[in-house]
């Protein structure tokens, strides 16, 4: 028995019999259906329709002489696969009725397939109708006149539906009634009018489809979630799907297998190093500390500015502790999945418990230990809560020491900082002058220094620099010496590297006119002269008119050591030095030719004067009161604010008068210093002092001069004064003075 087989997963439909038939149009149709069925929701109704069609086919094939079953299957097949229906009607041995005959002729016209006279004659013979012989005779006549063409088929179709092959009716030829709904819509002359009726049954069908799709969607999502949970719950499960999506634990738990850093290589933080050496000693010999009932701190928090060596201290602990050392970053715990951070915290401590005594180092712990707020995401709170429980919860983690490092300790949650969790807080500050010299000597061991290098002078000139800054300084100097082809690093190269880091690179390509260069030289000479001759001013380190960064010239002053405070005399002296540049321009070029280059000098002098009045109590008119901070002067009365402004103006004016008097009395030294700056471009502190006090110029060759020089000036594009690149560090962590 011949049979057509349809399946949603098949790419072809074929007859399964002793003779095999192949349908290229079905293969193309199935390829198109495959593209449509890629949608999850389209696959469900397609599967149902194909299943129903399969059942109708089985029934029709089981009873080939049952006209009703054949008609039902053909009607369904036409809706889904018209070409397959045409094949079944033209080739299969199943019986036909009048309705299926008309359907066959309609499909034959729409497909454009060729048909022979004999083939259509055989199809007519299978129709169960008393008029078959007459129809066969009529078809023979039509085929004899026009051949078995498409027009002949169309004439036969009109003959069977209207009783005539032409517009006029020919009596005596039996026709097939076309009033049934099966034929309406097949011909333009017999349109099918459809009216949609919303019944309870159709509503239930739509609802059932929606529920079915939603159920399958929920099942699919649940299956994926269960798979992820099963993969991530395995110890060390970082492969497969979980590894691709980042839910494995292989990355956030890392054990330091070997560290070559020791405490001897950590310089400039002696107190912090001593605190952590106690931890290492306890881990090596716990009985030495517990014999009197003492307990090791559960957590140690390293705080301090960036680049001071917090992570380096942790590496030193890993190198000397002799116990398992696990390290992670605060940002590695949280990812896209809620609850993953808390899970990773548990895994980290579970791994450390198995190898106790052990050390856990969490760098940038503020990423997970920040202060909790009501608007925070629940996942962040869960991670922090889990960390709090693991540090000091119901189950004690004896033998595990947690070391956290952060640059922003103020943001940490109070519950994390309490005793019992992070009970020891170790501040890792910026190194002092002795610490900076130790760090420079450590880095100098890895390179070659010239005989003129004095690291103590360099340490005094790098106030406020961290260990990372000092490493960068030595590295920049090594690169500069290599580019210049020097056999070793000279002091000049080190000064170049320091100035480049603090004030920017030299702008040698800047075209400076002779007039601007002269103005710059007298401006900087005014600063330098006042600094040398004013009691209380810091020693001059260097004066230059070489443009750097946003500054066109600068005078740098260095203290003998780290300054922890400033006296009243030193503040007045610094204001005098700040006014020296403005006064010099006014005396040499006239008040109408004073430039905007002194704006930063005036800003610095005003800042010091206001601090003296509002913060340091150096004004008899205002008194020994504090008006600084966010609510300082704003909370004062209008009379008090007026007195503050008057005192600030008095202090700056007195500094201006003192600087003007000094420059007028030493005008010859001022002019000689300015001319020497134009000649040499840069002078050291000793050269400036020798020239001002003894009138001796440097004993070295002068620079060649051009019509337009790449010199310095006291002006910036924004009206800033000389040395703006470093003056922001005057009274902070740095004491390098630039005016």
N, C-alpha and C positions, 0 to 999 in steps of 0.2 A: 504494500500500500504506500502510495506517495504521501509525503508529509512535509509541511513547512514548519521550521522550528525557529522560534524567536526567544532571545534571552537578553537581559539588559547588559550583560558583560560581554556579549559576543560582538565581533566586528563584521560578521557576514551572516546572511540567512541563506539556506540552501535546501534543496529537495533531497531527502534521504530515501533513496530507493535503489533499485538495480541500475538505474540511469541517473548520473549525477548532473545537476543543473547548477550553474553559477550565475549570480545576478550582480553585475558591476554597480548598478544603481543602488542596490541594497548596501553594498560596501561603502559607497559614498555617503549614503544616508546615515549609516551607523557611525561613520567618522564625524559627521556633523552632530549627531546625538551625543557622541562622546565628549565633544567640546562643551555642549550644554550641560551635561551631567557632571561636569567638574564642580559645579556648585553643590554644596551639601544639601540644600533644600530642594533643588531640582531633581536630585537623584531619587527621592522618595516617591513622588507621584509617577515618575517614569517607570520605576520598578513595579508599582501597582498596576499601571496600564498594561505593561508587557505581560505581567502574570495573568491578568484577565484575558488578554488576547490568546495566550497559550492554552488556557482552559477551553475557550471557544473552539480553537483549532482541534484539540483532542476530541471534543464532542462531534464536530463536523466530520472528522476523518473516521471516527468509529461507525458512523451511519452515512455512507456516501449517497444513499438514495433518499435521505430525509431532506426535503426541500426547505423546510423551516429552519433546520440547523445550518444548512448551507447559506441561506439568506442572512441569518444573524451573524455568522462569521464574516461573510463578505462585507456587510455593512460596517462592522467594526474595523475590518482590515483596510477599507477605503479611507477611513479617517486617519489611520496611523501610517499605512504604507500603500499608497495608491499603485505604485508600480508592481508591488507584490500581488495586489489584488488583481491587476490586469493579467499577470502571469497565471494565477490560479484559474481565472475564468477562461483563459484561452487554451490551456494545456492540460489541466487536470481532468480526470474521468468523472468528476462529480456532476450530478444533475443540476440543471438550471431551471428557473422559471422565468416568466415574462419580465419581472422586475429586474432580475439579475442580468437578463439579456440587454435591457436598456442601459443598465449600469456599465456593462461591458462596452457597448457602442460609445457611450459618453467618455469613458476612460480612453478608448482607442483614439477618439478625435483629439482629446486634450494632450495625449502623449506624443502624437505625431508618428507613432510606430507604423511600419509597413505591414500589411496583412495580405495574404494570398486569397484568391477566390475559394480555394479548397479549404483553407484553414477556417474562414468564416462560415463556410458551408457546414463544416463539422461542428462548429459551435452552435449553429442553429439546430442541428440534429439532436443536441443534448437537451434542448428546451422542452419541458413538459407542457405542450400546448397543442390543441387540435389544428392550429393554423400554421404549423411548422412547414408543411409542404408548400403552401402558398408563399410563405416568406422566402423559402429557398429558391422558388421559381423567380420571384421578383428580384432577389439578389443576383441570380444568374443573368437576368436581363440587364440590370444596371452595370454589372461587371463587364458584360459583352460590349456595351456602348462606351463606357469611360474607363474600363479597366478597374482593377481592385485598388482604386485610389482613395485619397481622403475625401474627395467630393462624393464618390460613390457611397462611402460609409455614411456620410452626412445625409445623403438622399434616403438611404435605408432607414436611418434614425428618424427622419421626418415622416417617412412612410409609416413606420410603426407607431409613431406618437400621434399623427394627425390623419392617417389613412391615405396620404398622398405624398409623393416625392416632390411635387411642385406646389405652388401657391394655391392651385385649384384642386379641389377634392376629387379623387377618382373613386367612384363607388365600386363596391365589390371587394376592396382590399381591407381585411380586418385590421383594426388598430388596437393598441394597448392603452387603456385608460391612464391618464397622467395626473389624476387628481390626488394621488397619495402623496404624503409628505416626503416619501423617499425620492421622488423625481423632481419635486419642486426645488428650485435653486440650481438645477443642472443645466438649465437653458434660460437664456435671457427672456424668452417668451413665456416662461413659467417660473417667475421669481418666487422665492420662499420668504414669507413674512413670519418673523419670529417675535414673540412677546415674552419677555422674561417674567417669570412668576416666582416670587420669593416664598417658598414654602418652609414649613417647619423641618422637613427632611433635608432641604438644601442648607439651612442654617446649621443643623446638627452636623452635616458633612464638613462645612467650613470650620466649625468649632473643633471637630475631631481632628482635622488636619493640623490646626494650630497647636492643639495639645500634643499631638504626636511629634511635631517638629520641636516644640519646646522641651519635651521629655528627652528626645534624642540629644539635643544640645546640652542639657544638664548632665546627662550621662557621659557625654564626651569630655566636658570640662572636668567633671569629677574624676574621670579616668586619668586625665593628664595630671591633675593635682595629686592623685594617689601615687602616680609614677614618680613625680618629683619628690614627694615626701619619702617614698621608699628608697630613692637613690641617695638623698641627703642624709638619711638616718644611718647609713652604713658608716662605720669608722673609716675615716680617710677617703670617703667616697667623693672623689673629684672627677671621675671619668664620666663618659656617656653624656646623657642629656644634662645632668646637673653640672658637669664640668663645663659644658658649652655655655650654660646660662649663668655661670659664676656662683653656684651654690655649694661647691665643694669646699673643704677646709684645708686644702693643701697649700694655699697661698698665705693665709693669714696667720698660720702657726709655723714659725720658722725657728729652727734651733741652730745657734751659732756653733758650728763644729770646731772652728779654730779661729782664734783672734791673736794677732801679733802685737796688739797695742798693750802697753803696760802703764802703770802709774808714773813711771819715770819719764814717759813721753808726754805726760800731761803737765803743762806749765802755765803759770799765771793764775791758778785757782787753788792755792795751797790749802785753804780752809775747807773748801768743798771736797778736795781730794782726801783730806784727813777723815772727814765724816764717812766717806764711802769705803775707806780702807778698814774701818771698824766692821762694816758689813762683811767684807771678805774674810777678815780674821774670825768672825763668829762662825761663818760657814765652814771654815777649815777646822776650827776647834770650838764647838758649842759649849763644852763643859767649862771652859775658861770663863764664860759669862753667866752660865746658869747656876753655878755653884752657890750663889747668894740669892737665888730666886728671881733673877732678872730674866726678862724675855726680850727676844729680838723684835724690833719694830716690824710690823706687818708690811708697811709700805713706806717708800722714800720718794718724795716729790722734789724733782730738780726744776728750779725756776730761774729765770734770768733772761737778759736780752738775747736776740739771735746771734749765733756765731761765737758764743763764749765757751763752748766745749761740753755741752750737756751730753750730746750723743757720743762724743769722744770718751767721756767718763764712763758711759755705759759699756763701750767697747773695751775699756781698760778693766772693768769688772769682769767681763766675759773672758778676758785673757788671763786673769789672775785668780778668779774664784775657785776654779777646779770643780765646779758643779755644772749641771745642765743649765744653759742660758737660752731662754726663749724670748724672741723679740717680735713685736708687731707694731703697727701704726694705728692710731685712733680712727683714721678714715677707712681702714680695711674691714671693719666690722659691719658697717651698714652698707646695704645694697638695695635693690628694688623690692625685695620681698620683706613683708612685715614679719618681725620676729626672728629674722636671720641674725641680727646683731647679738641678741641675747643668747641665741644658740651657739654662736661662735665664741662668746665669752665663756660659756660652760665648757665647750670643747677645749679651749685653751687651758683652763684650770685643771680639767680632767687629765690632760696629757702631762701637765706639770706635776700633778699629784703622784702619778705613777713613777716619776723619776726624782721625787723629793729626797733631799733638799734641792731646791732649784730656784732660779731667778727668772721672773717675767719682766721684761722691759717693754713699756708701751710708750712710743714716741708720739708727740703731739696729742697728749691725752685729752686736751680740751675739746677735741672733735667729738668725744663721747661723754665727757664728764662736765659739760657746761651746765650752768644753772638751769634748773627746770622751770618752765613757765606754763601757764594754763593753755596757751595757744600752741604749744609744741606738739609735734606729731607723737602719737602713742608709741611708735616704733623707737624713737629716740629715748623716751622715758623708760621703755622696757629694757633697752640696752644698758642704760645707766643703773637702773634698779638691779639688774643682774650683776653688774660689776660691784655694786655696794654689798650685795649678799655674799658674793664670792670672797670679798675682802674681809668682811666681819659679819658673817651670818650665823645661822643655827649650826651648820656644819663647819667646824674649824679646819682651815687649810694650813696645818702645821708644817713648817719646813719650806714654805713658799714665801718668797719676798718679792713684792711688786715694786718696781721702780718706774715712775712716770716722769715725763719731761714735757714742759710747756713753756712757751714764751708769753703766755697771757694767763697768769695764775688768778687774776681777778675775776675771770669768767667761770671758774670752777665752782661746782655746787658745794655748799657748806657741808652737806652730809658726807661728801667724799674727803673733805679735809680734816674731819674730826679725828681725835686720837682713837686708835684701834683700827684705823684704815691707813691713811697716810699720816702716821704720827710724827714723822721726821721730815721737816722741810729744809732743804739745802739750797741756798741761794748761790748761783754761779754768776758773779758780777763781772763787769768789764775789768780787765787787768789794770793794775796801777803801773807806775813807771818801772818799778822793779820787775813786775810780771811781764810787761811788754818787752823788756830787755831779755828776759829768759826765753820768751817765745821767739824773738828775733834770733837769738843765739842758737836755738834748736833748729830753726829753718836754715840758718847760715851753714850748718854742718853739711847740708846736702848740696852746697854750691861753693863757689870760690869768691872770696872777698879781697878787695885791694888793701894795701897797707894804710891808706888814708881813711878807711871806714871806721867810724866811731859809732857803735850801736847805741851807746848811752845817749848821744845827741839825737839820734833817730828816735829813740824811745821817748825822749822828752817832747819831740815834735809830733808825736802820734797820739796825743791824749784823746781818749774817747774811742779809739779803735779796738775792735774785738780781735780775738785770735784769728778768725777768718779774714778780717781786714788786713792783718799783718801778713798772713800767708799770701794774700793777693798782692800786697806791696812787694814782697820779695820775688814773687813770680813775675810781676810786671818789670821789675828791675832786671831779672835774669833775661827776659825776652828782649829788653832794650839793649842790654850789653851784647847779646848775641847778634842783634841786627847791626849794631855799630862795629862788630868785629873785635870787641875788646877781649883780652884774655881772662879778665875777672870783672867783678862788679865793683865799681868805684862809688865813692860817696856822692859824686855828682849824679850818677845814675840813680842812686837811691833817693836823692832829693827830687829828681825828675819824676820818679814813680810816685812818691808821696804827693807832690803837687798835682800830678795828673788825677790821682784818686780824690783828693780833697777839693780841688778847684777846677778840674777839667783839663783837657789837653791844650797844649800851646796852639795858638792860632797864628802860626808864622806867615800864613798866606794873606792875613788881613792887611789891607793897604791903608797906612796911616799917613796923613799929610804932615809935613814938618811943623805946621802950626799946632796941630793936635798933639803931636809927640812932645812938643815943648810945653804945652799946657799940662800934659800928663806928668812930665818929669818934675815940674815945679809943684804940682799937687802932691805927688808921692814924696818929694823932698821935704815938703812942709810937714807931712806926717812923721817922717823919719827924724827930722831935726827936733821936733817937739818931744818925741819919744826918748831921744838921747839926753836931752837937757832937762827933762821934767823928773823930779824926785817922786818915786813910787811907780813909775811906768815899767812895764816888763822889758827885759832885754830884747833888742832887735835881733832877729834871726836872718832876715833877708829882705831886701827891697828890690823891686823889679818893675819895669814898664812893659814886660812881655804880656800880651793879651792871653788870658786863660778863661775858658768858659764864657760867662757873661761879664767878667771883669777885664778891664783894660790895663790894670796895674794894681800892685798891692804891696803892702809892707807887713811882714809877718813877724810876730813877737812870740817868744817861747818863755815859759816860766822855768825856773831851775828844777822844779819837781811838780808833782801833782798838787793842784790847789783845791783845798776843801772849802775855803771861804775867801772873801775879799774885804779889805779894810776900807775905811772912808777915804783915806789918802789915795789908795789904788783906784777907786772909782772916779775920783776927781781927776786923777792923772789920765785915765783912759778917755774921759770926756775931753780933756785938753788935746790929746792926740787925735781924737776924732774930728775936732774943729780945725786942726792944723791944715788940712787940705783945702778947706773952704777959705780960710784966711789967706793962705798962700796965693790962691787965684786972685783974690780981691786986691792984695798988695801989689802983685806983679802986673796984672792985666786991667785993673780997674773994676769997680763994682758993676759997671754996665756989661762987662765981659765975663762975669762969673757964670760957669756952666752948671748943668744939672747933675754933674758927676758926684756931687757931695750929698745927694739925697739919702743914700744909705748911711753915710757918716752921721748925718743929722738924726736919722731914725735910731741909730744905735745910741747916740748920746741922749736922746730924749727917753729912750727905754730905760737907760740906767738912772737918769734923773727921776723918772716917775717911780721906779722901784725904790729908790732912796727915800722918797717922800711917803709912799703908800705902804711899803712893806718893811723897810729897815729902820724907820723912825729917825731919819737923819734931818728932820726939819723942825725947827723950834716953833714955827708958825702953826703947823698941823699937829705936832706933838708925837709922842711915842705911841702910836696907834696903828692898827692894821686895816688897810682899806683895799687889799688885793683880793684875788679869787673871783669866782663867778658873781658874787653879790657884794663886791667890795665898794667901788666908787658909786655903783648904782644905788646902793642903800644909804649912802651918805646924803646929807642935806645939801641944798644948792650953795649955801655959804661955804661949807666944807669943800665941795668940789671946786669952787672958785679959788679958795686958798691953795688947794692942791695944784691947780693950773698955774697960779702965780708963782708958787715955789719951784715948779718944774721950769718955768720960763726964767726964773732968777738963776737957777743952777746952770742951765745951758748958756745963758748970756755971760755969766762969770767965766765959764770955760772958754767962750769965744774971746773975751777980753784978755785972759791970761795967754792964750795962744797967739793973739795978735801982738801983744807986748813982747813976747819971746822972739817972734819972727822979725819984728822991727829991730830989735837989739842985735840980732845975729843975721842980718840980711846978706852979708858977704858969705858966711858959711852956707846959707840957704842957696845962693846962686851957684856956688862951687859944687854943692851936692847935686843940684839939678843938672848942671852941665856934665858932671861925671856920669849920671844916669843915662843921659843922651849918648854919651860916648861908649859906655860899657853895657848898658841895657839892664844888667843885673849886678847887684852888689851884696856881698855877705854882710853879716852883722858887724864883724870885726873891721871890715873895710869902711863901713859907714861911720863907726865910732872913731876910727883913726883919722878919717877925713874931716869930721866935724871938730874934733878936739885938737888935732895937730896939723890939719890942712894938707895931709899927704894922700895922693891918689894911689890906686892899686898898682902894684908892680907886676902888671901883666899886659899883654897886647890888647888894644882896644878893638872894638868891632868895626868893620868897614861900613861906611855910610853910603846911602843911595839917595836919590832925589825924593823918593817916597819910601819910607821905612816901615817895617813891620814892627812898630813899637807899641807901647802901651799908652793908656790914657786913663783918666779918672772918670770917664763917662761910660755908661752902658746904653744900650738901645732904649731901655725903659727908664732912663734917668737914675739908675742905681749907681752907687759909688763903687770905688775900687774894692776888690776883695769881697764881693758879695757872696762868693761861693763858700767862704768859710766863716764869715762873721756870725752866722747863725749858731755857731758852736762856742761863742765866746764865754758865756757864763753857764754853759751846760756841762756836758761831759768832756768838752775839749777846752784847752786853754791856749790854743794857737791863736794869736791875735793878728788880725789883718785890718788895716785902716786905709 
